[in-house]
Amino acid sequence: MMPKIHRELRCGATTVLYLIDEETGRLGLWLVPTSKRKQLASRRQFLSGVEVDGINTTLGTRQRAWTIESLIQVKALGDDQASAFSQGRTMRNSVTVDRLKFTAQTLTRDRGITRVRTSFTHQDAWQAHHDLVWRRSASWLTNSVTVENSSAASVTLEFLASFSLGGLTPFATDDAPGRLKLHRIRAAWSTEGRLHTQAFEDLLLERSWAGYAVRNERFGCIGSLPVNGFFPFVAVEDTTAGVTWGAQLAHPGSWQMEICRRDDLAAISGGLADREFGHWMKTLAPGAAFTSPTATLGCVAGGLDDLCAALTAAQELSLSALPKSEAALPVMFNEWATSWGTPSHTNILPLAAALRGTGVKYLVMDAGWYKPAGGDWSTAQGEWQPNAAMYPDGLRATADAIRACGLIPGLWFELEVVGSASPLFSRTDLLLHRDGRVLTAGTRRFLDLRKPEVVAHLTERVIGLLRAGNFGYLKVDYNENIGIGVDGAESLGEGLRQHLAGVQDFFRKIRAELPDLVIENCSSGGHRLEPSMIGLTAMSSFSDAHECPEIPIIAANLHRVMQPRQSQVWAVLRANATLSRLVYLLAGGFLGRLCLSGNFVTLRPEQRSLVDRAIALYAKAAPVIRRGRSHRHGPDVAAYRHAEGWQAVVRVSANGKQALVVAHAFAQPGLKTILVPLPPGKWRVVEELNTDRQGVKLARGELRWQPADEWCATVVLLKR
């Protein structure tokens, strides 16, 4: 008996299919674009051919070509492992999945929100609930799974996926040779967001001849830097059908994604890193429940960038609660690349005076304001007492002086760690441990945010100082990785999860006690660019690429995983820079939130005029940056540190009436005139930023730009 549709639900541009295999009882989740619902293939039911005919004759059976992958993927301690060579590669499809029996499904609609809860009961009497949610007009769905222990004995989980999406691809009659691609987005320090696309065949994700051995690709990040290797993102594209499926996970710690296949159809799943991959187990006492991190799911008739636009639109939900000062996406100045760790009352005041009236709104004092006399900023975190020599009248005097110049003062903290020069370094009772020993990484140890006394200390030293100092901006940095986990729970991975839950609770506490405070999420730049951290803050540092030529490449990459209005991009100003270099760096800031740094006070008049023009143009472009759709053009860049070619990002406003074009020429751009496609319509140039030698023209639906040389840029604001 073949599977059949149990429930079909139209969610805007996406149709949700729940398929049930009445022979095995498994219930699966498929997503298809509504526009292609009628194009689902009439699939083959059984395998045939010389490699299986002999077996079929001998056994008197016919081998099925495809089966349903359960939408619940979980493994309970005590249940047998999965077979087919899967141990060590995946914990999917364990005996636990077979022992979960589908018991109920409820659908509710309330105030534009559709919820489907699908419930299962394990033979040991505990339950698992799969929750799928769609908001009216949304381009995405959210998915989580809750395990509820209604039995009389404890239940220990070794694996729990937040989502499992099967049926890839439902548009092929067979195993879709040569048409499935996996998209992942990689990350390393100062090289964030690199797209990595591979054919299923290159990953050995072809089905086996007999459909026996499991094909699986498991990847993710381990520790407290959730974007240290990969972004928590996965996508699969059917290049023949023109359909792409994908997911983005919201979790600040260890996570995993998987692509699994045994037959004609593949499945993707993701969630917390499991026992094998992330040292995670979770014990639920009778009556207890546990809910997985939330995953955002998407399915589009289109390619990868169409999927990314659908998924990142979900991040707009958290933007309604931001401070009022963020409404216009103001330009900021962070003095990190100005003082390089030595901000003081003496050097901040001239900077604030020079920034008066420029259109810059935030002036942030970065690391070093607290360092001891003769000490270094990177080993002194913990006490958060201002250096008396650098701030003889206290931080409040400096903050008041900044406000007197019409700016909002900001302050840097690395609040989750203590440095080796801090007295807290020896307060082992307040610190994270692993294997009974204090966890130390270089010169840093980690405060245990599960402890009330740690929260009390940070409340006094961080929230109290920000309030007393009249600061309006907080930059939270985080420059080390905890790794596989910590003591204090039933597993190292669960200890890590609980600690990071405490970290995020403290972010919420800051927001609750200081509602007008603008918070920036930074982790050596982009190591925390995942939805749950992005959603707790107004902005996130896009990278630690401070003055690098790859800045616009990284900034453009990040449009796939986050809203540009929350991606803070460095533009470091130097008095010895050419005007062309200044335009190159300033243009990169238009790919997100423009963050100036460097030697603003000593800029030459022509440089200052250029910066003033950039700030004024940014204010006009802010509505397009705030909400719109991005399209990247240009050849792929192979070596970011030695970039060749060119790129152009066209961002079209939500109403389609404005467009922002940010184009960069790297080494050997390869074209005398770069042609950038524009959306249909009659466009005119409102304003542009470039040097006098570089102009743009509009003709035949294209923007035509002739770079004056290598390493130059242009910014053009268009109106239809």
C-alpha positions as CSV (number, residue, x, y, z in Angstrom):
1,M,0.0,0.0,0.0
2,M,1.5,3.4,-1.0
3,P,1.3,6.6,1.1
4,K,-1.7,8.9,0.7
5,I,-2.4,12.5,1.6
6,H,-3.7,12.8,5.1
7,R,-4.2,16.6,5.0
8,E,-3.5,19.3,2.5
9,L,-3.2,22.9,3.6
10,R,-2.7,26.0,1.5
11,C,-0.5,28.6,3.2
12,G,-0.3,31.4,0.7
13,A,2.4,30.6,-1.9
14,T,3.2,27.3,-0.1
15,T,1.1,24.2,0.0
16,V,1.6,21.9,3.0
17,L,1.1,18.2,2.5
18,Y,0.9,15.7,5.3
19,L,1.3,12.2,3.8
20,I,0.6,9.0,5.7
21,D,1.9,5.5,5.1
22,E,-0.9,3.3,6.3
23,E,1.3,0.3,6.3
24,T,4.0,1.7,8.6
25,G,1.9,4.4,10.3
26,R,4.5,7.0,9.5
27,L,3.4,10.6,8.8
28,G,5.5,12.8,6.7
29,L,5.7,16.5,5.9
30,W,6.1,17.8,2.3
31,L,6.1,21.4,1.1
32,V,5.4,22.4,-2.5
33,P,4.9,25.8,-4.2
34,T,1.2,26.4,-4.6
35,S,1.8,27.4,-8.2
36,K,3.2,24.0,-8.9
37,R,0.9,21.8,-6.8
38,K,-0.6,20.3,-10.0
39,Q,2.8,19.4,-11.3
40,L,3.6,16.7,-8.8
41,A,5.0,13.7,-10.5
42,S,3.2,10.4,-10.8
43,R,5.9,8.4,-9.1
44,R,7.1,4.9,-9.7
45,Q,6.1,2.6,-6.9
46,F,8.6,-0.2,-7.2
47,L,12.2,-0.8,-8.3
48,S,12.9,-2.9,-11.3
49,G,15.9,-3.9,-13.4
50,V,18.6,-6.5,-13.5
51,E,20.1,-5.5,-10.1
52,V,16.8,-6.1,-8.2
53,D,14.9,-8.6,-10.3
54,G,16.8,-11.6,-9.0
55,I,16.3,-10.6,-5.4
56,N,12.6,-9.9,-6.0
57,T,12.2,-13.4,-7.6
58,T,14.0,-15.1,-4.8
59,L,12.2,-13.3,-2.0
60,G,8.8,-13.2,-3.7
61,T,8.6,-9.4,-3.0
62,R,8.8,-6.1,-4.8
63,Q,11.1,-3.4,-3.5
64,R,9.4,-0.1,-3.0
65,A,11.0,2.9,-4.7
66,W,10.1,5.4,-2.0
67,T,8.7,5.6,1.5
68,I,7.6,8.3,3.9
69,E,10.2,9.9,6.1
70,S,8.6,10.7,9.5
71,L,8.1,14.4,10.3
72,I,9.2,13.5,13.9
73,Q,12.9,12.6,14.2
74,V,13.9,11.7,17.8
75,K,16.0,9.1,19.6
76,A,15.3,8.0,23.2
77,L,17.9,6.4,25.3
78,G,17.1,2.7,25.6
79,D,15.6,2.3,22.2
80,D,17.7,0.4,19.7
81,Q,19.8,2.2,17.2
82,A,19.0,2.6,13.5
83,S,20.6,0.1,11.1
84,A,21.9,0.3,7.5
85,F,25.4,1.5,8.6
86,S,23.9,4.7,10.0
87,Q,25.5,4.8,13.5
88,G,28.1,7.5,13.7
89,R,26.6,9.2,10.7
90,T,23.1,10.0,11.8
91,M,20.6,9.3,14.5
92,R,17.6,9.7,12.3
93,N,15.0,7.0,11.8
94,S,15.9,5.1,15.0
95,V,13.6,2.6,16.6
96,T,12.1,5.5,18.6
97,V,10.5,6.8,15.4
98,D,8.9,3.4,14.7
99,R,7.6,3.3,18.3
100,L,5.9,6.7,18.0
101,K,2.3,6.2,16.8
102,F,0.3,9.0,15.2
103,T,-2.6,9.8,17.5
104,A,-4.1,13.2,16.6
105,Q,-3.8,16.3,14.5
106,T,-5.5,19.6,15.3
107,L,-5.8,22.7,13.1
108,T,-6.6,26.2,14.6
109,R,-6.9,29.6,13.0
110,D,-6.8,32.7,15.1
111,R,-6.1,36.3,14.1
112,G,-4.4,35.4,10.9
113,I,-2.2,32.6,12.4
114,T,-2.7,29.0,11.4
115,R,-1.4,26.3,13.7
116,V,-1.2,22.6,13.1
117,R,-0.3,20.3,16.0
118,T,0.5,16.7,15.1
119,S,0.7,14.4,18.1
120,F,2.4,11.0,18.6
121,T,2.5,8.6,21.5
122,H,5.5,6.4,22.3
123,Q,4.9,2.8,23.4
124,D,6.4,3.9,26.8
125,A,3.5,6.4,27.2
126,W,5.4,9.7,26.5
127,Q,4.3,12.0,23.7
128,A,5.8,14.1,20.9
129,H,4.1,17.1,19.3
130,H,5.0,18.6,16.0
131,D,4.0,22.2,15.7
132,L,3.8,24.0,12.3
133,V,2.8,27.6,12.2
134,W,2.0,30.0,9.4
135,R,1.1,33.7,9.5
136,R,-1.3,35.1,6.9
137,S,0.7,36.4,3.9
138,A,4.0,35.1,5.2
139,S,6.5,33.6,2.8
140,W,7.7,31.1,5.5
141,L,6.5,28.7,8.1
142,T,7.9,27.9,11.6
143,N,8.4,24.4,13.0
144,S,9.3,23.1,16.4
145,V,8.8,19.8,18.3
146,T,7.8,19.4,22.0
147,V,8.4,16.2,23.9
148,E,6.1,15.8,26.9
149,N,6.8,13.1,29.4
150,S,3.3,11.9,30.5
151,S,4.7,8.5,31.6
152,A,5.6,7.4,35.2
153,A,9.3,7.1,34.4
154,S,12.1,9.5,33.3
155,V,12.8,9.7,29.6
156,T,16.2,10.7,28.2
157,L,16.5,12.1,24.7
158,E,19.7,11.6,22.7
159,F,18.4,13.4,19.6
160,L,15.6,15.8,18.8
161,A,15.2,17.5,15.4
162,S,13.3,20.8,15.2
163,F,12.0,19.9,11.7
164,S,12.1,17.1,9.2
165,L,11.0,17.8,5.6
166,G,10.7,15.0,3.2
167,G,9.7,14.3,-0.4
168,L,12.7,15.8,-2.1
169,T,11.9,16.0,-4.9
170,P,8.2,15.3,-5.6
171,F,8.6,16.6,-9.2
172,A,10.6,13.6,-10.5
173,T,9.2,10.2,-11.3
174,D,12.4,8.5,-10.3
175,D,15.5,9.3,-8.1
176,A,16.1,12.7,-9.9
177,P,19.6,12.0,-11.2
178,G,21.7,15.2,-11.9
179,R,19.1,17.7,-10.8
180,L,19.4,18.0,-7.0
181,K,21.8,20.5,-5.4
182,L,22.7,21.2,-1.8
183,H,23.3,24.8,-0.8
184,R,25.2,25.6,2.4
185,I,26.5,29.0,3.6
186,R,30.0,28.7,5.2
187,A,31.7,31.1,7.6
188,A,35.1,31.7,9.1
189,W,36.4,34.7,11.0
190,S,36.3,37.7,8.7
191,T,35.1,35.5,5.8
192,E,31.4,35.2,6.5
193,G,28.7,34.0,4.2
194,R,30.4,32.1,1.4
195,L,28.0,30.1,-0.6
196,H,28.9,26.5,-1.1
197,T,26.8,24.5,-3.7
198,Q,27.3,20.9,-4.5
199,A,25.5,18.3,-6.5
200,F,23.9,15.4,-4.6
201,E,26.1,13.0,-6.5
202,D,29.2,14.8,-5.4
203,L,28.1,14.3,-1.8
204,L,27.4,10.6,-2.3
205,L,23.7,11.3,-1.8
206,E,22.6,9.1,-4.7
207,R,20.3,6.3,-3.6
208,S,22.0,2.9,-3.5
209,W,21.0,0.3,-6.0
210,A,18.9,-1.6,-3.4
211,G,17.9,1.3,-1.2
212,Y,19.7,-0.2,1.8
213,A,22.6,1.8,3.0
214,V,21.8,5.2,4.5
215,R,23.2,8.2,2.6
216,N,23.7,11.1,5.0
217,E,25.4,14.5,5.2
218,R,25.5,15.9,8.7
219,F,27.0,19.3,9.4
220,G,26.8,22.1,11.9
221,C,28.7,24.0,14.6
222,I,29.7,23.0,18.1
223,G,29.9,25.4,21.0
224,S,28.8,29.0,21.7
225,L,29.8,30.4,18.3
226,P,26.8,29.2,16.2
227,V,28.3,30.6,13.0
228,N,31.8,29.2,13.2
229,G,32.1,27.1,10.1
230,F,28.5,27.2,8.7
231,F,25.4,29.3,9.1
232,P,22.5,27.3,10.6
233,F,20.9,27.1,7.1
234,V,20.3,24.4,4.5
235,A,18.7,24.4,1.1
236,V,18.0,21.8,-1.6
237,E,17.2,22.9,-5.2
238,D,15.6,20.9,-7.9
239,T,17.2,22.6,-10.9
240,T,14.8,21.0,-13.4
241,A,11.6,21.8,-11.6
242,G,12.9,25.2,-10.5
243,V,11.9,24.7,-6.9
244,T,14.0,25.2,-3.8
245,W,13.4,24.1,-0.2
246,G,15.2,25.2,2.9
247,A,15.4,26.0,6.5
248,Q,17.1,28.4,9.0
249,L,17.5,27.4,12.6
250,A,17.3,29.9,15.5
251,H,19.7,28.7,18.2
252,P,22.8,30.3,19.8
253,G,24.7,27.1,20.5
254,S,25.6,23.7,19.0
255,W,23.3,22.8,16.1
256,Q,23.2,20.4,13.1
257,M,21.6,20.0,9.8
258,E,21.2,16.7,7.9
259,I,20.4,15.6,4.4
260,C,19.3,12.0,4.4
261,R,18.4,9.5,1.7
262,R,17.7,5.8,1.3
263,D,15.4,5.7,-1.7
264,D,14.1,7.9,-4.5
265,L,13.3,10.8,-2.1
266,A,15.6,12.7,0.2
267,A,14.8,14.5,3.4
268,I,16.4,17.4,5.3
269,S,16.2,18.0,9.1
270,G,17.9,20.1,11.7
271,G,18.0,21.2,15.3
272,L,20.1,20.8,18.4
273,A,23.4,18.9,17.8
274,D,22.6,15.3,18.9
275,R,24.6,13.0,21.3
276,E,26.9,11.8,18.5
277,F,27.6,15.2,17.1
278,G,27.2,17.6,20.0
279,H,27.4,15.6,23.2
280,W,23.7,16.3,24.0
281,M,21.3,14.4,26.1
282,K,18.2,15.7,27.9
283,T,16.4,13.9,30.7
284,L,12.7,14.6,31.3
285,A,11.2,13.7,34.6
286,P,7.6,12.6,34.7
287,G,5.4,15.6,33.9
288,A,8.3,17.6,32.3
289,A,8.4,18.8,28.7
290,F,11.0,20.1,26.4
291,T,10.6,22.1,23.2
292,S,13.2,22.2,20.4
293,P,14.6,25.5,19.0
294,T,12.4,27.0,16.3
295,A,13.2,26.4,12.6
296,T,12.0,28.6,9.8
297,L,10.9,26.6,6.7
298,G,10.5,27.8,3.1
299,C,9.6,26.4,-0.3
300,V,9.7,28.6,-3.4
301,A,9.2,28.4,-7.1
302,G,12.6,29.8,-7.8
303,G,16.2,29.6,-6.9
304,L,18.4,30.0,-3.8
305,D,18.0,33.8,-3.5
306,D,14.3,33.5,-3.8
307,L,14.3,31.0,-0.9
308,C,16.6,33.3,1.2
309,A,14.3,36.2,0.7
310,A,11.4,34.1,1.9
311,L,13.2,32.9,5.0
312,T,14.8,36.2,6.1
313,A,11.4,37.9,5.8
314,A,10.6,36.1,9.1
315,Q,13.2,38.2,10.9
316,E,11.1,41.3,10.4
317,L,8.8,40.1,13.2
318,S,11.4,41.1,15.9
319,L,11.9,44.6,14.4
320,S,8.7,46.2,15.7
321,A,10.1,46.4,19.3
322,L,13.2,48.3,18.5
323,P,14.0,51.7,20.2
324,K,12.6,54.8,18.3
325,S,16.1,56.0,17.5
326,E,16.4,53.0,15.0
327,A,13.4,54.1,12.9
328,A,15.6,56.0,10.3
329,L,18.5,53.6,10.3
330,P,21.0,56.3,11.5
331,V,24.7,56.2,10.7
332,M,27.0,55.4,13.6
333,F,30.6,55.9,14.5
334,N,32.5,53.3,16.4
335,E,36.0,54.5,17.5
336,W,37.6,51.0,17.6
337,A,39.7,51.6,14.4
338,T,40.4,55.1,15.8
339,S,42.0,54.4,19.1
340,W,42.5,50.7,18.8
341,G,41.6,49.9,22.4
342,T,42.5,53.2,24.1
343,P,39.3,55.3,24.2
344,S,39.5,58.1,26.7
345,H,37.7,61.3,27.6
346,T,40.5,63.3,26.0
347,N,40.4,61.6,22.6
348,I,36.6,61.1,22.5
349,L,35.6,64.7,23.0
350,P,37.3,66.1,19.8
351,L,35.8,63.2,17.9
352,A,32.3,64.0,19.2
353,A,32.7,67.7,18.4
354,A,33.8,66.9,14.8
355,L,30.8,64.6,14.4
356,R,28.3,67.3,15.5
357,G,25.8,68.0,12.8
358,T,27.1,65.4,10.4
359,G,24.0,63.1,10.5
360,V,25.9,60.5,12.6
361,K,23.7,59.5,15.6
362,Y,25.6,57.0,17.7
363,L,29.2,57.4,19.0
364,V,30.4,54.1,20.5
365,M,33.4,53.7,22.8
366,D,34.8,50.3,22.1
367,A,37.1,48.0,24.0
368,G,39.6,49.4,26.5
369,W,37.7,51.9,28.6
370,Y,38.0,49.6,31.6
371,K,41.6,48.4,31.3
372,P,43.9,48.7,34.3
373,A,46.9,51.1,34.3
374,G,49.6,49.5,32.1
375,G,47.3,46.6,31.3
376,D,45.6,45.3,28.2
377,W,41.9,45.4,27.3
378,S,41.8,41.8,26.2
379,T,42.7,40.4,29.7
380,A,40.7,42.8,32.0
381,Q,37.1,41.8,31.3
382,G,35.0,41.2,34.4
383,E,35.0,44.1,36.9
384,W,33.9,46.7,34.4
385,Q,35.4,49.7,36.3
386,P,36.4,52.7,34.1
387,N,40.1,53.5,34.0
388,A,40.5,56.5,36.3
389,A,43.3,58.1,34.3
390,M,41.3,57.8,31.1
391,Y,38.1,59.0,32.7
392,P,39.1,61.3,35.6
393,D,35.5,62.6,36.0
394,G,33.9,59.2,35.4
395,L,32.1,57.8,32.3
396,R,29.0,59.9,32.9
397,A,31.0,63.1,32.2
398,T,32.1,61.7,28.8
399,A,28.7,60.4,27.9
400,D,27.1,63.8,28.8
401,A,29.7,65.5,26.6
402,I,28.8,63.2,23.7
403,R,25.1,64.0,24.2
404,A,25.9,67.7,24.3
405,C,27.2,67.3,20.7
406,G,23.8,65.8,19.6
407,L,25.0,62.2,19.7
408,I,23.9,59.1,21.6
409,P,26.8,57.6,23.5
410,G,27.6,53.9,23.3
411,L,29.8,51.5,25.3
412,W,31.4,48.1,24.6
413,F,31.2,45.1,26.9
414,E,32.3,41.5,26.6
415,L,30.1,40.6,29.5
416,E,30.0,36.8,29.4
417,V,33.7,36.3,30.0
418,V,36.4,37.3,32.5
419,G,40.0,38.0,31.6
420,S,43.1,36.6,33.3
421,A,43.9,40.1,34.8
422,S,40.4,40.2,36.5
423,P,39.9,39.2,40.1
424,L,37.0,37.1,38.9
425,F,39.3,34.9,37.0
426,S,40.0,33.0,40.3
427,R,36.3,33.0,41.4
428,T,35.8,29.4,40.2
429,D,32.4,29.2,41.8
430,L,31.1,31.7,39.3
431,L,32.7,30.1,36.2
432,L,31.9,27.3,33.8
433,H,33.6,24.0,34.2
434,R,34.1,20.9,32.1
435,D,35.1,17.5,33.5
436,G,35.4,19.2,36.9
437,R,38.0,21.8,35.8
438,V,37.5,25.5,35.1
439,L,37.0,25.9,31.4
440,T,39.9,28.2,30.2
441,A,40.5,29.3,26.6
442,G,43.6,31.4,26.2
443,T,43.2,34.4,28.6
444,R,39.5,34.0,29.0
445,R,37.2,32.1,31.3
446,F,33.4,32.0,31.1
447,L,30.8,33.2,33.6
448,D,28.1,30.7,34.3
449,L,24.8,32.5,33.4
450,R,22.8,29.8,35.1
451,K,23.9,31.2,38.5
452,P,21.8,34.0,40.1
453,E,24.9,35.6,41.7
454,V,26.4,35.9,38.2
455,V,23.2,37.6,36.9
456,A,23.2,39.9,39.9
457,H,26.9,40.9,39.3
458,L,26.2,41.6,35.6
459,T,23.0,43.5,36.5
460,E,25.0,45.8,38.8
461,R,28.1,46.2,36.6
462,V,26.5,46.3,33.1
463,I,22.9,47.5,33.4
464,G,23.7,49.7,36.4
465,L,26.7,51.3,34.7
466,L,24.8,51.9,31.5
467,R,21.9,53.5,33.4
468,A,24.1,55.6,35.6
469,G,26.2,56.7,32.7
470,N,23.3,57.7,30.6
471,F,24.3,55.5,27.7
472,G,21.9,54.8,24.9
473,Y,23.9,52.2,23.0
474,L,25.4,48.9,24.0
475,K,27.8,46.8,22.0
476,V,28.1,43.2,23.3
477,D,31.1,41.4,22.0
478,Y,32.0,37.8,22.5
479,N,35.5,36.5,21.5
480,E,35.9,32.9,22.4
481,N,34.1,29.5,22.0
482,I,33.0,27.3,24.9
483,G,33.3,24.2,22.8
484,I,31.4,20.9,23.3
485,G,29.8,21.8,26.5
486,V,30.0,22.2,30.3
487,D,29.3,20.5,33.5
488,G,26.1,21.0,35.6
489,A,23.5,19.1,33.5
490,E,22.8,15.5,32.3
491,S,25.2,16.0,29.4
492,L,27.8,18.5,28.3
493,G,25.7,19.6,25.4
494,E,22.7,20.2,27.7
495,G,24.9,22.2,30.1
496,L,25.9,24.4,27.2
497,R,22.3,24.9,26.1
498,Q,21.2,25.9,29.6
499,H,24.0,28.4,29.9
500,L,23.3,30.0,26.6
501,A,19.6,30.2,27.5
502,G,20.8,32.2,30.5
503,V,22.8,34.4,28.3
504,Q,19.8,35.2,26.2
505,D,17.7,35.7,29.3
506,F,20.2,38.4,30.3
507,F,19.8,40.1,26.9
508,R,16.1,40.1,27.6
509,K,16.7,41.6,31.0
510,I,18.7,44.4,29.5
511,R,16.0,45.2,27.1
512,A,13.3,45.1,29.8
513,E,15.2,47.4,32.2
514,L,16.6,49.7,29.5
515,P,13.9,49.7,26.8
516,D,15.4,52.7,24.9
517,L,18.8,51.1,24.7
518,V,20.1,50.1,21.3
519,I,21.9,46.8,21.5
520,E,24.5,45.5,19.0
521,N,25.2,41.8,18.7
522,C,28.9,41.2,18.0
523,S,31.1,38.1,18.3
524,S,34.4,38.8,16.8
525,G,32.2,40.2,14.1
526,G,29.9,37.6,12.7
527,H,30.1,34.5,14.8
528,R,26.5,35.0,16.2
529,L,24.6,35.9,13.1
530,E,21.7,33.5,13.7
531,P,18.1,34.4,14.1
532,S,17.6,34.1,17.8
533,M,20.5,36.5,18.6
534,I,19.6,38.8,15.7
535,G,16.1,38.9,17.1
536,L,17.2,40.1,20.5
537,T,19.2,43.0,19.2
538,A,18.9,46.0,16.9
539,M,22.0,45.3,14.9
540,S,24.7,42.8,14.5
541,S,28.3,43.3,13.5
542,F,28.7,41.8,10.0
543,S,32.3,40.9,10.3
544,D,35.7,41.8,11.8
545,A,36.9,42.7,8.3
546,H,37.7,46.3,9.4
547,E,39.6,47.8,6.5
548,C,39.7,44.9,4.1
549,P,39.0,44.8,0.4
550,E,36.6,41.9,0.9
551,I,34.2,44.0,2.9
552,P,31.6,44.4,0.1
553,I,31.8,40.7,-0.8
554,I,31.0,39.7,2.8
555,A,28.3,42.3,3.2
556,A,26.6,41.2,0.1
557,N,26.8,37.5,1.2
558,L,24.9,38.3,4.4
559,H,21.8,39.5,2.5
560,R,21.0,35.7,2.2
561,V,20.8,35.1,5.9
562,M,19.7,38.4,7.6
563,Q,18.0,41.7,7.0
564,P,20.5,44.4,5.7
565,R,19.1,46.9,8.2
566,Q,20.5,44.8,11.0
567,S,23.9,44.1,9.4
568,Q,26.4,46.7,10.6
569,V,29.2,47.2,8.1
570,W,32.6,48.9,8.8
571,A,33.8,51.9,6.7
572,V,37.1,53.0,8.2
573,L,38.2,56.5,7.2
574,R,41.9,57.3,6.9
575,A,43.4,60.7,6.1
576,N,45.9,59.1,3.7
577,A,43.3,57.3,1.7
578,T,42.5,58.3,-1.9
579,L,39.0,59.5,-2.7
580,S,38.5,56.3,-4.7
581,R,39.3,54.1,-1.7
582,L,37.0,56.1,0.5
583,V,34.1,55.6,-2.0
584,Y,34.9,51.9,-2.1
585,L,34.7,51.6,1.7
586,L,31.7,53.9,2.1
587,A,29.8,52.1,-0.6
588,G,30.2,48.8,1.3
589,G,28.3,50.4,4.2
590,F,25.3,50.9,1.9
591,L,25.0,47.0,1.9
592,G,23.9,47.2,5.5
593,R,24.1,49.7,8.4
594,L,26.8,52.2,7.7
595,C,29.3,52.2,10.6
596,L,32.1,54.8,10.3
597,S,35.5,54.5,12.2
598,G,39.0,55.7,11.8
599,N,40.6,59.2,11.6
600,F,37.5,61.4,11.1
601,V,39.0,64.4,12.9
602,T,42.0,64.7,10.5
603,L,40.3,64.1,7.2
604,R,41.2,66.5,4.4
605,P,38.4,68.9,3.3
606,E,37.7,67.0,0.1
607,Q,37.5,63.8,2.1
608,R,35.2,65.3,4.6
609,S,33.0,66.6,1.8
610,L,32.8,63.1,0.3
611,V,31.8,61.6,3.7
612,D,29.2,64.2,4.2
613,R,27.7,63.3,0.8
614,A,27.7,59.6,1.7
615,I,25.9,60.2,5.0
616,A,23.3,62.4,3.3
617,L,22.7,59.8,0.6
618,Y,22.5,57.0,3.1
619,A,19.6,58.9,4.8
620,K,17.8,59.0,1.5
621,A,18.5,55.3,0.8
622,A,17.5,54.1,4.3
623,P,13.9,53.2,3.3
624,V,15.2,50.8,0.6
625,I,17.7,49.3,3.0
626,R,15.1,49.0,5.7
627,R,12.7,46.9,3.6
628,G,13.2,45.5,0.2
629,R,14.6,42.6,-2.0
630,S,18.2,42.2,-2.9
631,H,19.6,40.8,-6.2
632,R,23.3,40.2,-6.7
633,H,25.0,40.4,-10.1
634,G,28.5,39.7,-11.3
635,P,30.8,36.7,-11.5
636,D,31.6,34.5,-8.5
637,V,34.6,35.7,-6.5
638,A,37.0,32.9,-5.9
639,A,39.7,34.4,-3.6
640,Y,38.2,36.9,-1.2
641,R,41.6,38.2,-0.1
642,H,42.6,38.6,-3.7
643,A,39.3,39.4,-5.3
644,E,39.0,39.7,-9.0
645,G,36.0,40.8,-11.1
646,W,33.1,42.8,-10.0
647,Q,29.8,42.7,-8.1
648,A,26.6,44.7,-8.0
649,V,23.8,44.5,-5.6
650,V,20.4,45.9,-6.7
651,R,18.0,46.3,-3.8
652,V,14.5,47.2,-4.7
653,S,12.2,48.8,-2.1
654,A,9.1,46.9,-0.9
655,N,6.8,49.1,-2.9
656,G,8.9,48.8,-6.0
657,K,9.3,52.5,-6.5
658,Q,12.9,52.9,-5.5
659,A,16.1,50.9,-6.1
660,L,19.6,51.2,-4.6
661,V,22.5,50.0,-6.7
662,V,25.9,49.3,-5.0
663,A,28.6,48.2,-7.4
664,H,32.2,47.4,-6.7
665,A,35.1,46.7,-9.1
666,F,37.8,44.5,-7.7
667,A,41.2,43.6,-9.3
668,Q,40.9,43.0,-13.1
669,P,37.2,43.6,-13.3
670,G,37.3,42.2,-16.9
671,L,34.9,44.7,-18.4
672,K,35.3,48.3,-19.4
673,T,31.6,48.9,-18.9
674,I,29.7,47.0,-16.3
675,L,26.0,46.3,-17.1
676,V,23.7,45.9,-14.2
677,P,20.2,44.6,-14.9
678,L,17.4,46.7,-13.4
679,P,13.7,45.7,-12.7
680,P,11.3,46.6,-15.5
681,G,10.2,50.2,-15.6
682,K,11.3,53.7,-16.3
683,W,14.0,54.6,-13.8
684,R,15.8,57.9,-13.2
685,V,18.9,58.6,-11.1
686,V,18.1,60.5,-7.9
687,E,21.6,60.7,-6.6
688,E,24.9,58.9,-6.9
689,L,28.1,58.6,-4.9
690,N,31.4,58.1,-6.8
691,T,34.4,60.1,-7.8
692,D,34.2,62.8,-10.5
693,R,35.6,60.4,-13.1
694,Q,33.0,57.7,-12.5
695,G,29.5,58.3,-13.9
696,V,26.6,56.0,-14.6
697,K,24.0,55.9,-17.4
698,L,20.7,54.2,-17.7
699,A,19.8,52.6,-21.0
700,R,17.7,49.7,-22.2
701,G,16.8,48.5,-18.7
702,E,20.3,48.5,-17.5
703,L,22.6,50.6,-15.3
704,R,25.9,51.1,-17.2
705,W,28.9,51.9,-15.1
706,Q,32.4,52.4,-16.3
707,P,34.9,51.9,-13.5
708,A,37.8,54.4,-13.6
709,D,40.2,51.7,-12.3
710,E,40.5,48.7,-10.1
711,W,39.2,48.8,-6.6
712,C,36.5,51.5,-7.0
713,A,32.8,51.7,-6.4
714,T,29.6,53.6,-7.1
715,V,26.3,54.0,-5.2
716,V,23.2,55.0,-7.2
717,L,19.8,55.7,-5.8
718,L,17.1,55.3,-8.4
719,K,13.4,56.2,-8.5
720,R,10.8,54.7,-10.8
